Structures are given as structure tokens and as C-alpha cells.
């Protein structure tokens, strides 16, 4: 028996058209009975039935007329579907069908005279094969097994959930590894920055440079972008720290802890541990800073210039702020011994509370000069200081200023020869009111003196010879 692929009606073997609906009953294999197709089960014309090219899937009018009127009615058990209803099946009804991409429909069916059902159904306006959905070989036995197997292979379900979970797992692993590397980087960065910053690092660097007497390093650590220390200043400062018996390491650590400066016995603030700058915004870098000395000048002279700055008589004014180290200030002034240039020396031992008053004023001191022994019959003595005659004797009073340098020498006459001594430099000190100088003769003066002494001796001998005959004549 042959079953109509359109309406499912049983027809006798060898029947060409369905006696119920008139559909063509030809199958690919004449000996194999026709089974119900998917379309026939749904009460739709089976477009996969081979027919003549250009013919309709329904029998011609003549053929339909040969069929009885009763046979044209659908079978009682055939499904009744309206035109509007089409084939709007629920999603679960399509789970056994395979989605076939364009061009995958088996060409051998079309070559054997089967029209492309997608084209026919698209023309009808309603197709169960929209989006390329085709019945499987279970529903349509005419589809060859090879094609069905290929379609079934392509239509094997893919587990999307497992793929997504695998990707999610990889993302979590990458995130955890990245977080771990970031954490390790932060820890390493913290310890590295701690090794180059912090109060203790600054203290250790400075105390090491001081203990090694590395004056260049000390000067570098105390210098800033606007204020540089010299190696000489650093040496003077380190020497003063040693003279004050300051335990530098302990003193700096106490200063960092209490936020107070390191001080000496005279109340001078010497060093502090202060913030310098930030590293990577969050970390503070510290350095050792020094406290300066405020220097002021007082004078009772007119036209005094100290370190290039002019000062008026009876005026006390600030000269400037200087590093806590021994300093020299050039001074120009006019006194009773004439215009002179000298240097005022900043003595650290005189600094109190980071302030030093330099006094540029005159005070009278006694100048005592000693000449070489054995010089007889001195006459016409003149005493000079800085090439200015200050007296006519070897002892005299002279107005000078503290720390003023004097070049002292004398001239005198012996046996008609004018002689000059060597120059000797003296420094007026506030600690003493007496200036003493032992003067020696120049080589030229010594030669002249020797000649003069020889002449004197010769004159005395001649004088004695003249006196002897007179004594003899008197005796007779």
C-alpha cells in the first residue's frame, strides 16, 4: 500500500495519484512503499514529491476531475489548519528539526526533479522552513541517509553553558593572578621606597658621612637647591660638633622623635630632621638641615664697608644669615692709622643663640716693638703701621679695631746710616690691649749695620791712638 504524503490516505500499490486529495504518489523507489512525510502529517502539500518541471504540486484539472467528489475531501483524521494559522508550531515542536544554512539543501534531490521547497514555500508566504528549517529524515524518508547524517552532525547540540563557565573560570584566574602580581609590586615598592626615605635613613646617611669625615658628602647632605655648602664650611661645622662633644646619632634620633633641634651649650640650634619632598605623592622624604647664624654689625667709624655692604656710624644693622661655620668678612674702613682693609673672622665660640654681633669700632691699644740687641746709639726712631707713621718711639698707643691686621715696622739711624726693619703682621684682639712685635733687620739693613758698627769701631781705635802720645808726654 502507498500512503499519500499529502493527506495520509492509503492508496493501492501502483496508484499514481491520491484518491483523496489528488496528490502525486510517485516515490524515489517504486518497490518501497510510500510513508507519511512530515508535511503530509500536517495536512500540507508535500513539495518534495517529484513532478514535471514547471508543474504544480497539485494534480491538473483533468486529473482532479477524474477523482470522485468525495475523494477530494480530506481524510477524517487529517489535521485542519487555517491559512492564517499556517504552521505556527510551538518551539518545542521544532526540536527534532535541523537548521540548514543556505546552500546546504541536497542538490541530488533538486537534480532528480525535486524543486527547492524553500523557494516554493517562500512564494506561498508561509513556510515552516523559514530561517532554513528542514524536516529530518525521520519525517521525510525521501531525504537520503547521507544528508540526514550530515545534517544531524551539524545539528548536534552545543553546550553553551560549559563554554561560558570555562571562559568565566579563565577570567577569574587571570584576575587573581593580576591582583597577586599587583600586591607583590606594591609590597616591593613599599619596602624599596622605605629604604631610600624616612627619618632614620637621613640620620644614618648624615652620621656616616660625619664619622668618616667625608666633608664633600656632608656638604651635599646639608645643601639645598637654593643654598649650597662648601667643603670648607662642612669641615668647620664638623670640627665644632666634635669640640662640643655632641653624640650626633643619639642627638638626631632624639630630635626626630621630639621634633626639636639639636642644640649646643651656648643655646645655638644646630641641626634638625625635616621633611624634604614627597616620593610618589604618598611617601615623605627627610633630610638633615642646619640652622644659620644671624650676623649684625656695629661701628663707631664713618665709611665702613663689611662684605660689600655699607654701614653708618653708630648704627647696628644686620649683615645677613650665614652657615654655622667659620666665616671671613672683608672690611674696609678709615682710622687714625689711615685707610685699611682687613677681615673680620666669625668665631663660632662667640656665637650665642644663633646670633653674633660684629663690632667694627676703634679702641686704643699699646704697641711695643723690640729691635735686635747690640744696636748702639739709636737715633731718629720712627714707627709705622700699615705704612702710616704712628709714633717716634718703640712704644706707643694706637687706635685699632678688633681683628684689624697691622703691618708694623720701624726705621732708625746708626752711625749716619738709616736702617729699616722687616715688616711683621699683628692682629688686634679683643682679648688683649697690648700688641707686641719683635722686629728683625732686613738683609740690606743688616749689611749697613755691620758696616756702620765697623766704622764706629775704627773711629774709636783711632781716637784711642791719638790719646796715648799725650799721656806719654805728660809723664816726661
C-alpha positions as CSV (number, residue, x, y, z in Angstrom):
1,X,0.0,0.0,0.0
2,X,1.1,3.5,-0.7
3,X,0.3,6.4,1.7
4,X,-0.3,9.8,0.3
5,X,2.4,12.2,1.5
6,X,-0.1,15.0,1.5
7,X,-3.2,13.7,3.3
8,X,-2.0,10.3,4.6
9,X,-4.7,8.4,2.6
10,X,-3.9,4.8,1.9
11,X,-3.8,4.1,-1.8
12,X,-3.4,0.8,-3.7
13,X,0.1,-0.1,-4.9
14,X,0.7,1.3,-8.3
15,X,-1.7,4.2,-7.9
16,X,-0.3,7.4,-9.4
17,X,-2.5,9.9,-7.7
18,X,-4.1,10.0,-4.3
19,X,-7.8,9.1,-4.5
20,X,-8.5,11.5,-1.6
21,X,-6.6,14.7,-2.5
22,X,-5.2,14.0,-5.9
23,X,-1.5,14.4,-4.9
24,X,1.1,12.7,-7.0
25,X,2.1,9.4,-5.3
26,X,5.5,8.8,-7.0
27,X,8.3,7.8,-4.7
28,X,12.0,7.5,-5.4
29,X,11.9,3.8,-5.0
30,X,8.8,2.3,-6.7
31,X,9.2,-1.0,-4.7
32,X,9.4,0.8,-1.4
33,X,6.0,1.8,0.0
34,X,5.5,5.5,0.5
35,X,5.5,6.5,4.1
36,X,3.9,9.5,5.5
37,X,6.1,12.6,5.3
38,X,6.3,15.4,7.8
39,X,4.2,17.7,5.5
40,X,1.6,15.1,4.9
41,X,1.1,14.6,8.6
42,X,0.5,18.4,8.9
43,X,-2.1,18.4,6.1
44,X,0.1,20.4,3.8
45,X,1.1,19.6,0.1
46,X,4.4,17.8,0.0
47,X,6.7,19.9,-2.1
48,X,9.4,17.3,-2.1
49,X,7.3,14.9,-4.3
50,X,9.0,14.8,-7.8
51,X,7.0,16.2,-10.6
52,X,7.4,17.5,-14.0
53,X,9.4,20.7,-14.4
54,X,7.1,23.7,-14.2
55,X,4.1,21.7,-13.0
56,X,2.2,22.4,-9.9
57,X,2.4,20.3,-6.8
58,X,-1.4,19.7,-7.2
59,X,-2.9,17.5,-10.0
60,X,-4.1,19.2,-13.1
61,X,-7.7,20.0,-13.6
62,X,-8.3,17.0,-15.8
63,X,-6.8,14.7,-13.2
64,X,-8.8,16.2,-10.4
65,X,-12.0,15.7,-12.4
66,X,-11.2,12.0,-12.7
67,X,-11.3,11.8,-9.0
68,X,-14.6,11.4,-7.3
69,X,-16.0,14.4,-5.4
70,X,-16.0,12.5,-2.2
71,X,-12.4,11.5,-2.7
72,X,-11.3,15.2,-2.8
73,X,-12.3,15.7,0.8
74,X,-9.5,15.3,3.3
75,X,-9.4,12.3,5.5
76,X,-11.4,12.5,8.7
77,X,-8.2,12.1,10.8
78,X,-6.3,14.8,8.8
79,X,-5.5,17.9,10.8
80,X,-7.5,21.0,9.9
81,X,-5.3,24.1,9.7
82,X,-6.4,27.6,8.5
83,X,-4.5,29.7,6.1
84,X,-3.7,32.3,8.8
85,X,-2.7,29.6,11.2
86,X,0.0,28.3,8.9
87,X,2.5,26.2,10.6
88,X,2.9,28.3,13.8
89,X,4.1,25.5,15.9
90,X,5.4,25.9,19.4
91,X,9.2,26.0,19.8
92,X,9.3,22.5,21.3
93,X,7.7,21.0,18.2
94,X,10.8,22.0,16.2
95,X,13.4,20.5,18.4
96,X,13.6,17.4,16.2
97,X,14.3,19.5,13.1
98,X,17.6,20.7,11.8
99,X,18.6,24.2,10.8
100,X,20.2,24.1,7.4
101,X,22.1,27.1,6.2
102,X,21.6,28.4,2.7
103,X,23.1,26.1,0.0
104,X,23.0,23.0,2.2
105,X,19.9,21.5,0.8
106,X,20.9,18.3,-1.0
107,X,21.4,19.1,-4.7
108,X,20.6,15.5,-5.7
109,X,17.0,15.9,-4.7
110,X,16.7,19.0,-6.9
111,X,18.6,17.3,-9.7
112,X,16.2,14.4,-9.6
113,X,13.3,16.7,-10.4
114,X,12.6,17.8,-6.8
115,X,12.1,21.6,-6.7
116,X,13.7,23.5,-3.9
117,X,11.0,23.5,-1.3
118,X,12.3,26.7,0.3
119,X,11.6,28.6,-2.9
120,X,8.1,27.2,-3.2
121,X,7.2,27.8,0.4
122,X,8.6,31.3,0.4
123,X,6.4,32.0,-2.6
124,X,3.4,30.8,-0.7
125,X,4.0,33.4,2.0
126,X,4.1,30.9,4.9
127,X,6.8,28.3,5.4
128,X,7.8,26.1,8.2
129,X,11.3,26.3,6.7
130,X,11.8,30.0,7.4
131,X,15.4,30.5,8.7
132,X,16.3,27.3,6.8
133,X,14.4,24.8,9.0
134,X,14.0,21.5,7.2
135,X,12.4,18.2,8.3
136,X,14.7,15.4,9.3
137,X,15.0,12.1,7.6
138,X,12.7,10.6,10.2
139,X,9.8,12.8,9.0
140,X,10.7,12.6,5.3
141,X,12.0,9.2,4.2
142,X,12.9,10.6,0.8
143,X,15.8,12.6,2.2
144,X,18.8,10.4,1.7
145,X,20.5,8.9,4.8
146,X,23.9,10.6,4.0
147,X,22.3,14.0,4.0
148,X,20.4,13.3,7.2
149,X,23.5,12.2,8.9
150,X,25.4,15.3,7.8
151,X,22.6,17.5,9.0
152,X,22.3,15.6,12.2
153,X,26.0,16.0,12.8
154,X,25.8,19.7,12.1
155,X,22.7,20.0,14.3
156,X,24.3,18.3,17.3
157,X,23.5,20.5,20.3
158,X,26.3,22.6,21.7
159,X,26.7,23.1,25.4
160,X,26.9,26.9,25.6
161,X,26.8,26.9,29.4
162,X,30.0,24.9,29.7
163,X,31.9,27.2,27.3
164,X,30.7,30.2,29.2
165,X,31.7,28.7,32.5
166,X,35.1,27.9,31.1
167,X,35.7,31.4,29.9
168,X,34.5,32.8,33.3
169,X,36.9,30.5,35.1
170,X,39.8,31.7,32.9
171,X,38.8,35.3,33.6
172,X,38.8,34.7,37.4
173,X,42.2,33.0,37.2
174,X,43.6,36.0,35.2
175,X,42.1,38.4,37.7
176,X,43.5,36.6,40.7
177,X,47.0,36.4,39.1
178,X,46.9,40.1,38.2
179,X,45.8,41.0,41.7
180,X,48.6,38.9,43.2
181,X,51.2,40.5,41.0
182,X,49.9,43.9,41.8
183,X,50.0,43.2,45.5
184,X,53.6,41.9,45.2
185,X,54.5,45.0,43.3
186,X,53.0,47.3,45.9
187,X,54.8,45.4,48.7
188,X,58.2,45.5,46.9
189,X,57.6,49.2,46.1
190,X,56.8,50.0,49.8
191,X,60.0,48.3,51.1
192,X,62.1,49.9,48.3
193,X,60.8,53.4,49.0
194,X,61.2,52.9,52.7
195,X,64.8,52.0,52.1
196,X,65.5,55.4,50.4
197,X,63.3,57.6,52.6
198,X,62.3,58.1,56.2
199,X,63.9,59.9,59.1
200,X,66.2,57.1,60.1
201,X,67.6,56.8,56.6
202,X,68.5,60.5,56.6
203,X,70.1,60.2,60.1
204,X,72.2,57.2,59.2
205,X,73.5,58.9,56.0
206,X,74.5,62.0,57.8
207,X,76.1,60.4,60.8
208,X,78.1,58.1,58.5
209,X,79.4,61.0,56.5
210,X,80.4,62.8,59.6
211,X,82.1,59.8,61.2
212,X,84.1,59.2,58.0
213,X,85.0,62.9,57.8
214,X,83.6,62.9,54.3
215,X,83.2,66.6,54.1
216,X,82.0,66.6,50.5
217,X,79.2,64.3,51.4
218,X,78.4,66.4,54.5
219,X,78.2,69.5,52.3
220,X,76.0,67.7,49.8
221,X,73.6,66.5,52.5
222,X,73.3,70.0,54.1
223,X,72.9,71.8,50.8
224,X,69.6,72.7,49.2
225,X,68.6,73.8,45.7
226,X,68.9,77.4,46.8
227,X,71.7,77.2,49.4
228,X,74.9,75.3,48.9
229,X,77.6,74.4,51.4
230,X,81.3,74.3,50.6
231,X,83.6,71.5,51.7
232,X,85.5,74.1,53.9
233,X,82.3,75.1,55.7
234,X,81.4,71.4,56.2
235,X,84.8,70.8,57.8
236,X,84.5,73.8,60.1
237,X,81.0,72.6,61.2
238,X,82.1,69.0,61.9
239,X,85.0,70.3,63.9
240,X,82.7,72.4,66.0
241,X,80.4,69.4,66.6
242,X,83.4,67.5,67.9
243,X,84.5,70.3,70.1
244,X,81.0,70.4,71.7
245,X,81.2,66.6,72.4
246,X,77.8,66.1,70.7
247,X,76.7,62.4,70.3
248,X,75.4,63.0,66.8
249,X,73.5,59.7,66.3
250,X,71.6,59.9,69.6
251,X,71.0,63.6,69.3
252,X,69.5,63.4,65.8
253,X,67.3,60.4,66.8
254,X,66.0,62.4,69.8
255,X,65.4,65.4,67.6
256,X,63.4,63.3,65.1
257,X,61.3,61.8,67.9
258,X,60.6,65.0,69.8
259,X,60.6,67.3,66.8
260,X,63.1,69.6,68.4
261,X,66.5,70.8,67.1
262,X,69.9,69.6,68.2
263,X,71.5,72.4,70.3
264,X,74.9,73.1,71.9
265,X,75.8,74.6,75.3
266,X,75.5,78.2,74.1
267,X,71.9,77.7,73.1
268,X,72.6,77.5,69.4
269,X,70.3,75.4,67.3
270,X,72.5,73.3,65.1
271,X,70.6,70.5,63.2
272,X,67.0,69.3,62.6
273,X,65.4,66.4,60.8
274,X,62.8,67.9,58.5
275,X,60.6,66.8,55.5
276,X,62.3,67.4,52.2
277,X,59.9,66.3,49.5
278,X,57.4,63.5,48.6
279,X,58.1,60.4,46.7
280,X,55.3,59.0,44.5
281,X,52.9,61.5,46.2
282,X,52.4,59.4,49.4
283,X,55.9,58.9,50.9
284,X,57.8,61.6,52.7
285,X,61.5,62.0,52.2
286,X,63.5,63.6,55.0
287,X,66.9,65.4,55.2
288,X,69.2,66.9,57.8
289,X,69.0,70.7,57.9
290,X,71.3,73.2,59.6
291,X,70.3,76.4,61.4
292,X,72.0,79.6,60.2
293,X,73.8,82.4,62.2
294,X,72.4,85.9,62.2
295,X,75.2,88.4,61.9
296,X,74.9,92.1,62.8
297,X,77.4,94.9,62.5
298,X,78.0,97.8,64.9
299,X,80.5,100.6,64.2
300,X,81.7,104.0,65.6
301,X,83.5,104.8,62.3
302,X,82.4,106.6,59.2
303,X,82.5,104.9,55.8
304,X,82.7,101.3,56.9
305,X,82.1,98.6,54.4
306,X,81.7,94.9,55.5
307,X,81.3,92.2,52.9
308,X,80.4,94.7,50.3
309,X,77.6,96.4,52.5
310,X,78.0,99.9,53.8
311,X,77.3,100.8,57.4
312,X,76.8,104.2,59.0
313,X,78.5,105.4,62.2
314,X,76.8,104.4,65.4
315,X,74.5,102.1,63.5
316,X,73.7,98.4,64.3
317,X,72.3,96.6,61.2
318,X,72.0,93.0,60.0
319,X,74.7,91.8,57.7
320,X,73.0,88.6,56.8
321,X,72.4,84.9,57.7
322,X,75.3,82.5,57.2
323,X,76.0,78.9,57.6
324,X,77.1,77.7,61.0
325,X,80.7,77.6,60.1
326,X,83.7,79.8,60.5
327,X,83.4,82.8,58.1
328,X,85.6,85.7,57.0
329,X,84.2,89.1,56.1
330,X,86.3,91.6,54.3
331,X,86.2,95.1,55.9
332,X,87.2,98.5,54.6
333,X,87.5,101.5,57.0
334,X,89.3,104.6,57.8
335,X,91.1,105.1,61.2
336,X,93.9,107.3,62.6
337,X,96.4,104.9,61.0
338,X,94.8,105.6,57.6
339,X,92.6,103.6,55.3
340,X,92.9,99.9,55.7
341,X,91.4,96.6,54.6
342,X,91.1,93.7,56.9
343,X,89.0,90.7,57.6
344,X,86.6,90.1,60.4
345,X,86.5,86.4,61.4
346,X,83.3,84.8,62.6
347,X,84.3,82.8,65.7
348,X,81.8,80.0,66.4
349,X,82.7,80.0,70.1
350,X,81.4,83.6,70.3
351,X,78.0,82.8,68.7
352,X,75.1,82.6,71.2
353,X,71.5,81.7,70.4
354,X,72.4,81.7,66.7
355,X,73.4,85.3,66.7
356,X,76.8,87.2,66.5
357,X,77.4,90.9,66.8
358,X,80.5,92.1,64.8
359,X,81.8,95.3,66.3
360,X,83.7,97.5,63.9
361,X,85.0,100.3,66.2
362,X,88.3,101.6,67.3
363,X,89.9,101.1,70.7
364,X,93.4,102.2,71.8
365,X,95.9,99.5,72.4
366,X,99.6,99.7,73.4
367,X,102.1,98.8,70.7
368,X,105.5,97.5,71.9
369,X,108.4,97.0,69.5
370,X,111.7,95.2,70.2
371,X,114.8,95.7,68.0
372,X,117.7,93.3,67.7
373,X,120.2,93.5,70.6
374,X,123.6,95.1,70.2
375,X,122.5,98.1,68.2
376,X,124.2,101.2,69.8
377,X,123.4,104.9,69.5
378,X,120.0,104.8,68.1
379,X,118.5,108.0,66.8
380,X,115.7,109.3,64.7
381,X,113.4,106.3,65.5
382,X,110.1,106.1,63.6
383,X,107.3,103.5,64.0
384,X,104.9,102.6,61.2
385,X,101.7,100.6,60.9
386,X,100.2,99.9,57.5
387,X,102.7,102.3,56.1
388,X,101.4,105.1,58.3
389,X,103.7,106.6,60.9
390,X,102.2,106.1,64.3
391,X,105.0,107.2,66.6
392,X,108.6,108.3,67.2
393,X,109.4,105.7,69.8
394,X,109.4,101.9,70.1
395,X,106.4,102.1,72.4
396,X,103.2,104.0,71.5
397,X,99.4,104.0,71.8
398,X,97.4,103.2,68.7
399,X,93.7,103.2,67.8
400,X,92.7,100.0,66.2
401,X,89.6,97.8,65.7
402,X,89.2,94.2,66.8
403,X,90.6,91.7,64.4
404,X,92.3,94.5,62.5
405,X,95.6,93.4,60.9
406,X,98.6,95.7,61.2
407,X,101.9,95.5,59.3
408,X,104.4,97.0,61.8
409,X,108.0,98.1,61.0
410,X,110.5,100.7,62.2
411,X,113.2,102.9,60.9
412,X,116.2,104.4,62.8
413,X,119.7,105.8,62.3
414,X,123.0,104.3,63.4
415,X,126.4,106.0,62.6
416,X,124.7,108.1,59.9
417,X,123.1,105.1,58.3
418,X,119.3,104.9,58.1
419,X,118.1,101.3,58.7
420,X,114.8,99.6,58.2
421,X,113.4,96.5,59.9
422,X,111.4,93.7,58.5
423,X,107.6,94.1,58.5
424,X,105.7,92.0,61.0
425,X,101.9,91.4,60.9
426,X,99.9,91.7,64.1
427,X,96.2,91.2,64.7
428,X,94.3,93.2,67.2
429,X,92.4,91.0,69.5
430,X,89.6,91.8,71.9
431,X,91.2,89.6,74.4
432,X,94.3,91.8,74.9
433,X,95.0,95.5,75.0
434,X,98.7,95.1,74.1
435,X,100.3,94.4,70.8
436,X,103.9,93.2,70.8
437,X,106.3,92.8,67.9
438,X,109.9,91.6,67.8
439,X,111.3,93.2,64.7
440,X,114.4,92.0,62.8
441,X,116.5,93.8,60.3
442,X,116.4,93.2,56.6
443,X,119.5,91.8,55.0
444,X,120.3,95.1,53.5
445,X,119.8,96.8,56.8
446,X,122.0,94.2,58.5
447,X,124.8,94.8,56.0
448,X,124.5,98.5,56.6
449,X,124.5,98.0,60.3
450,X,127.6,95.8,60.2
451,X,129.5,98.4,58.1
452,X,128.3,101.1,60.5
453,X,129.5,99.2,63.5
454,X,132.8,98.5,61.9
455,X,133.2,102.2,61.1
456,X,132.4,103.0,64.7
457,X,135.0,100.6,66.0
458,X,137.6,102.0,63.7
459,X,136.8,105.5,64.8
460,X,137.2,104.5,68.4
461,X,140.5,102.9,67.8
462,X,141.9,105.9,66.0
463,X,140.7,108.0,68.8
464,X,142.4,105.9,71.4
465,X,145.7,106.1,69.4
466,X,145.6,109.8,69.4
467,X,145.1,109.9,73.1
468,X,148.2,107.7,74.0
469,X,151.0,110.1,73.0
470,X,149.6,112.8,75.0
471,X,149.7,110.6,78.1
472,X,153.4,109.8,77.5
473,X,154.4,113.4,77.0
474,X,152.8,114.4,80.2
475,X,154.8,111.7,82.1
476,X,158.1,113.1,80.9
